[in-house]
Amino acid sequence: MRPDPGEVEAGLAQLEGYLRGRSHIADAHAEAEAFADRLPWLTTAQRAEVVGCYVQDRLALTRRLLEHVVGRAGELREEYGARYELLRRRLVCASVAVLLSAVALSVWALAVAGLVR
């Protein structure tokens, strides 16, 4: 049995998210290590604590930023969806008005030509 393409796509997206997350954690650790290297007077335990706190703060910041971006994307989706719906309604109304005008003009032209009474 072949897997559903939607499931495959969702699985790949989940895997990509996991790999991006792991990469971000690795970057945070590397930055934390570089920061701790600038503090040579720290003991081994202090250095480990500084690195751990740095990584936690960096990941918390990233989470807040991502939540903000996701929230804003939802707001924009709603805003642009509403704009699209309004434009669609205006286009339909304008199309109906043009069609009715063309019919009225045709009837008038036929009446003037004496073909319709």
Rosetta blueprint (number, residue, H / E / L):
1 M L
2 R L
3 P L
4 D L
5 P H
6 G H
7 E H
8 V H
9 E H
10 A H
11 G H
12 L H
13 A H
14 Q H
15 L H
16 E H
17 G H
18 Y H
19 L H
20 R H
21 G H
22 R H
23 S H
24 H H
25 I H
26 A H
27 D H
28 A H
29 H H
30 A H
31 E H
32 A H
33 E H
34 A H
35 F H
36 A H
37 D H
38 R L
39 L L
40 P L
41 W L
42 L L
43 T L
44 T H
45 A H
46 Q H
47 R H
48 A H
49 E H
50 V H
51 V H
52 G H
53 C H
54 Y H
55 V H
56 Q H
57 D H
58 R H
59 L H
60 A H
61 L H
62 T H
63 R H
64 R H
65 L H
66 L H
67 E H
68 H H
69 V H
70 V H
71 G H
72 R H
73 A H
74 G H
75 E H
76 L H
77 R H
78 E H
79 E H
80 Y H
81 G H
82 A H
83 R H
84 Y H
85 E H
86 L H
87 L H
88 R H
89 R H
90 R H
91 L H
92 V H
93 C H
94 A H
95 S H
96 V H
97 A H
98 V H
99 L H
100 L H
101 S H
102 A H
103 V H
104 A H
105 L H
106 S H
107 V H
108 W H
109 A H
110 L H
111 A H
112 V H
113 A L
114 G L
115 L L
116 V L
117 R L
